[in-house]
Amino acid sequence: MVLNNIEDLLEKYENGETTLQEEAQLKTYFSQDTVAPHLEHYKTIFGYFMVNQQETFTKDVPLNTKKQFNFKWLSVAAVAVLMVGIYFNLPSKEDNITEADRIAYNQAKSYLELVSKTLNKGTAQVNYLGALNKAGTQVDYLKEMENPIGRILKINNQ
């Protein structure tokens, strides 16, 4: 009777259907010295589980904690550097613009206005190219009319 019960428990164990109490029964049976001869190979398996259950890890595991960088202070330092840079780069009242600088500025401004007016005249004369481009796209539709069978097949394939 006990042997049939052990064989049933082994079958359930192999299917993964045993409870903890049933597994404990199997462990106690296979920890005995006398086991049925056809179940001898299970004795080594359950013996391994018993030995493994008693093993403990005794080595110390060093934990190296890494200090986290505080980004709040980084942002405060960045703002401080920007403020110092802005303070020292502000133009002082001693840096007056001379009359020669003002004349050079006005002369460069007048040259740039002249270049702008010249470019605007050139673009006005080339506006007709837009109309030609539009007419060219309309002519492309006529190419589709040359091949009506291809157009019908294209509609059917979609």
C-alpha positions as CSV (number, residue, x, y, z in Angstrom):
1,M,0.0,0.0,0.0
2,V,2.8,2.4,0.9
3,L,4.7,1.7,-2.3
4,N,1.6,2.4,-4.4
5,N,1.1,5.6,-2.6
6,I,4.7,6.7,-3.2
7,E,4.4,5.8,-6.9
8,D,1.2,7.9,-7.2
9,L,3.0,10.8,-5.4
10,L,5.9,10.5,-7.8
11,E,3.6,10.7,-10.8
12,K,2.0,13.8,-9.3
13,Y,5.4,15.2,-8.5
14,E,6.6,14.7,-12.1
15,N,3.4,16.5,-13.3
16,G,3.9,19.3,-10.9
17,E,0.7,18.7,-9.0
18,T,2.0,17.8,-5.5
19,T,1.4,19.9,-2.4
20,L,4.2,20.7,0.1
21,Q,3.0,18.0,2.5
22,E,3.1,15.4,-0.3
23,E,6.6,16.5,-1.2
24,A,7.6,16.2,2.4
25,Q,6.3,12.6,2.4
26,L,8.5,11.9,-0.7
27,K,11.6,13.4,1.0
28,T,11.1,11.4,4.1
29,Y,10.6,8.1,2.1
30,F,13.7,8.7,0.0
31,S,15.8,9.7,3.0
32,Q,15.4,6.1,4.4
33,D,18.0,3.5,3.8
34,T,15.6,1.0,2.3
35,V,13.9,2.1,-0.9
36,A,12.3,0.0,-3.6
37,P,14.9,-1.1,-6.2
38,H,13.0,0.4,-9.2
39,L,12.9,3.8,-7.4
40,E,16.6,4.0,-6.5
41,H,17.3,6.8,-9.0
42,Y,14.8,9.1,-7.2
43,K,16.8,8.7,-4.0
44,T,19.7,10.6,-5.4
45,I,17.4,13.4,-6.6
46,F,15.7,13.9,-3.3
47,G,19.0,13.5,-1.5
48,Y,20.4,16.3,-3.5
49,F,17.4,18.5,-2.6
50,M,17.9,17.7,1.1
51,V,21.6,18.6,1.0
52,N,21.0,21.8,-1.0
53,Q,18.3,22.9,1.5
54,Q,20.9,22.8,4.3
55,E,23.5,24.9,2.5
56,T,23.9,28.5,3.4
57,F,25.9,31.3,1.9
58,T,28.5,32.6,4.4
59,K,30.6,35.0,2.3
60,D,30.2,38.7,2.9
61,V,28.9,40.7,0.0
62,P,30.5,44.2,-0.1
63,L,28.0,46.9,-1.1
64,N,29.6,49.8,-2.7
65,T,27.1,52.6,-2.6
66,K,27.6,55.3,-5.2
67,K,27.1,58.8,-4.2
68,Q,24.5,60.5,-6.2
69,F,25.3,63.8,-7.8
70,N,23.0,66.6,-6.6
71,F,21.8,68.4,-9.8
72,K,20.2,71.2,-7.8
73,W,23.6,72.6,-7.0
74,L,24.7,72.2,-10.6
75,S,21.8,74.4,-11.8
76,V,22.6,77.0,-9.1
77,A,26.2,77.1,-10.1
78,A,25.2,77.4,-13.8
79,V,23.0,80.4,-13.0
80,A,25.8,82.0,-10.9
81,V,28.2,81.6,-13.8
82,L,25.7,83.1,-16.3
83,M,25.1,86.1,-14.0
84,V,28.8,86.8,-13.6
85,G,29.3,86.5,-17.3
86,I,26.5,88.9,-18.1
87,Y,27.7,91.4,-15.5
88,F,31.2,91.5,-16.9
89,N,30.0,91.7,-20.5
90,L,27.6,94.6,-20.1
91,P,28.7,97.6,-22.1
92,S,29.9,100.4,-19.8
93,K,29.0,104.0,-20.3
94,E,32.6,104.7,-21.3
95,D,32.1,102.7,-24.5
96,N,30.5,105.5,-26.5
97,I,29.9,105.1,-30.2
98,T,32.0,107.5,-32.1
99,E,30.8,109.6,-35.1
100,A,33.0,107.5,-37.4
101,D,31.3,104.3,-36.3
102,R,27.9,105.8,-36.8
103,I,28.8,107.0,-40.4
104,A,30.2,103.5,-41.2
105,Y,27.0,101.9,-39.9
106,N,24.7,104.2,-42.0
107,Q,26.9,103.6,-45.1
108,A,26.6,99.8,-44.7
109,K,22.9,100.1,-44.1
110,S,22.4,102.1,-47.3
111,Y,24.5,99.5,-49.3
112,L,22.4,96.6,-48.0
113,E,19.2,98.5,-48.9
114,L,20.5,99.0,-52.4
115,V,21.2,95.3,-52.7
116,S,17.7,94.4,-51.4
117,K,16.0,96.7,-54.0
118,T,18.0,95.3,-56.8
119,L,17.1,91.7,-55.8
120,N,13.5,92.6,-55.5
121,K,13.5,94.0,-59.1
122,G,15.1,90.8,-60.3
123,T,12.4,88.6,-58.7
124,A,9.6,90.7,-60.1
125,Q,10.9,90.0,-63.6
126,V,11.1,86.3,-63.0
127,N,7.5,85.9,-61.7
128,Y,6.3,84.5,-65.1
129,L,8.3,81.3,-64.5
130,G,5.7,80.3,-61.8
131,A,3.0,80.5,-64.5
132,L,5.1,78.3,-66.8
133,N,5.7,75.7,-64.1
134,K,1.9,75.6,-63.4
135,A,1.2,75.1,-67.2
136,G,3.8,72.3,-67.2
137,T,2.1,70.3,-64.5
138,Q,-1.2,70.7,-66.4
139,V,0.4,69.3,-69.5
140,D,1.4,66.2,-67.5
141,Y,-2.2,65.2,-67.2
142,L,-2.5,65.0,-71.0
143,K,0.2,62.3,-71.0
144,E,-2.2,60.1,-69.0
145,M,-4.8,60.4,-71.7
146,E,-2.5,58.9,-74.3
147,N,-2.7,55.5,-72.7
148,P,-6.4,54.9,-71.6
149,I,-5.9,51.2,-71.1
150,G,-3.1,51.7,-68.7
151,R,-5.2,54.2,-66.8
152,I,-8.1,51.8,-66.5
153,L,-5.8,49.0,-65.3
154,K,-4.3,51.4,-62.7
155,I,-7.8,52.1,-61.4
156,N,-8.6,48.4,-61.2
157,N,-5.3,47.6,-59.4
158,Q,-6.1,50.1,-56.7
